[in-house]
Amino acid sequence: MSNLTYDDPFNIVIAGVGGQGNVLSSRLIADAAKTKGYFVAIGETYGAAQRGGSVMSHIRISKHDVGPLIPKHSTHLLLGFEPIEALRVGSLYMNPESIAIVNMHPVHPIEVLTGQLEYPPIQDVENRLRSLCSRLFTLDAVNLAQQAGDPLVMNTVMVGALAGANLTPVKENMLEKEISKIRRLKEVNLNAFNLGVEAIKKNL
């Protein structure tokens, strides 16, 4: 698989909500790419709430200097930490050739918890996501994080899924090395990463 070629720049969007670890994940991916000599630009946008609001990260991996923001409908891969956020962002940034890897474990916003709004059926969300891209990989990254030892390492599971899919210039061994540098919950994070790798490889 080492002879694969990729569009330059290769564009990755991470979509989630505050508190899910978007920013750390984008840094891990960027740092892994930099170790192989790639130039990486990161752009991030935040919703109104620090925890629970929308968070989106743009990661652009290139052999040349590039701007941090991905043009609309130009992402190669969407990494979705939350289903509705993946759908919202995917409708803006994916195209029929894009690939999506999405954690289908929902995070209910306060409006849903208080009964003001209803969260749509998860199967409807999945069907709409499939209609936006060439291929959709789904997993319950929260459940896998719990198996690893802490539900808060869901983002590490998703980075593992990204690595295991082998669809980007950033390879599994490069990302695992960056995960191993995390001091807090190091073994839990490595377990979570490996569970993500295994989960996605079952669907390839």
N, C-alpha and C positions, 0 to 999 in steps of 0.2 A: 504493500500500500504506500510505500515511501515515494513512488513515482507519480503520485497524484499531483495534479496542478490545481491551483485555486485562482479565482478572480482576484485582482489587485486594484483597490483594497478589498479585503474580505470583511464583510460587515456583519456584526453580531449585535442584536438588541436583547437586553434583559428587561423583562417587564414584571413588576411585582408591586407590593405595598410596603410601606415603612415598617421596619423591624424584621424583614425577611432576609436581610444580608445581601441585597443587590450590590452595594458599593464594594464590599469585601470581595464578592465574587468577580466583579469586573476587574478589580486590582489583581486578583490571582491569575486571571486569564491574560491580562496585559503583561504582568511580570514574567509569566511563562513564555509568552511570545518574544519578549525582549531578550531572553536568554539565548534565543536562536538568531538574534540580529535583526529582528523585525522592528520597524517603527510602529508604535501603537498610539493612537489618539483616543481619548475617552471623553465622552460628553454625558452629563447627567442632568435630569430634570426631576423636580420633586413636587408633589401635590401639597395641599394646604396643611395637612397634618403630618407631623414628623413620624408618628407611628400610626399606621392605618391609611395614610394617604398614598396616592400613586407615586411610584418611583420607577424611573426608566433610565437605563444606562445604554449608551451607544459605545461600541468597541470597534475600532477600525484598524485592521492589521494589514500592513503594507511594507513593501521594500522602499517606499518613498515617503516623504513628508505629506500628510493629508490632514484635512480639517476634521474636527471632532464629531460633527453631526452628520448622520446618515440621511441622504435624501429620501423623501417619501417613496414607498414601494420599492426600495432598493436593498433591503436586508437579505442576506443569504441564509441566516439562521436566527430564529427567535428562540430564546430561552425564557420560558414563561414560568414564573414562580407562583402565580395565582391565575386561575382559569379566566375570570372575567377581564382581568388586566391584560392577560395574553391576547384575548379576543379584541379588546379595545385597541391595544397597540398594534396587534397584527393586522387589523383592518387598515391601518395607516401606513405600515412599513413593509408588510409582506407583499409578494406577488406570486403568480402561479408556479414559479420555480423555487420559491423559498421552502425551507424545511423548518419545522417547529418541534421543540421538545418541551413538554408542558407538564408541570405538577398539577394534577386535577383535584387536589385537596383544596376546597374553597376557604377563603377568609371572608367572613360575613361582616360587612361594614355596619356601623352603628345604626344606619337607617333600616337595615334588615333586622337587626337584633331588636329594635324597638317597634317593628311592625309597620313602619312607614313605607317600606319597599319590600318586594319579594325577590329573592335570589332565583334566577332562572334555573330550570332543570339542567343538571350537569351534562346530561346526554345531548341536550340542545346546544349547549356551549361547545361541546366536543364536535358535533356535526358542523357547526358554523366554522370552527377552526379548520376542519378538514377541507372545507370548501374554499379556503383562502390560500392553501399552499399545496405543494406537490406531495408532501408526506408529513404526517403528524405522529410523533412518538409520545405516548402518555405514560405516566407513572404516578404513584402516590408517594411522593418524596417525604412527606411528613411521617408516614408509617415506617418508611425505611430509616429515617433519622431516629425514630423511637427505638427501632431494632438496634441501631448503632450505639444508643445510649443517651441521646438527648434530642428532643424534637426541634430544638433551635438550630441544629446543624443541617436542616433541610437544604440550605443553600449549597452545602458541601456535597450532598447527594446529587444535586442538580449539576454541579461542576463535574462530578464523576460521570453523570449521564452524558454530558457534553463530550467528555474525554472518550468514553466508551463507544460513542457513535462514530468517531474518527471521520468527522465531516469538515474539520477546520484545519488550518495550518498548525494549530496548537495540539500537540500529541499527548497521549495518556501519561507517558513517563515524565514529560515536562510539567504537567499539572500536578501529578502526584508529588513531585519534588517541592513545588510551591506549597502544597497542603502540609507537607511534613515540617515546614518552617513555622506553622502556626503554633504558638506556645500553649495557648489555652485549649484544653481538651484535645491534645494532639492525637492520642490514640482513637478517641471517639471520632474526630474529624477524618482520620485515615480510614476507619471502618466505614464511615458514611460515604466517603469517596468511592471505596471499593464496591459497596452495595449499589451505588448509582451506576458504576461501570457495568456490573453484572446485570442489573435490571435492563439497561438499554440494549446490551448485547443479545439478550433473549428475544428482542423484537426486531433485530436486524435481518 
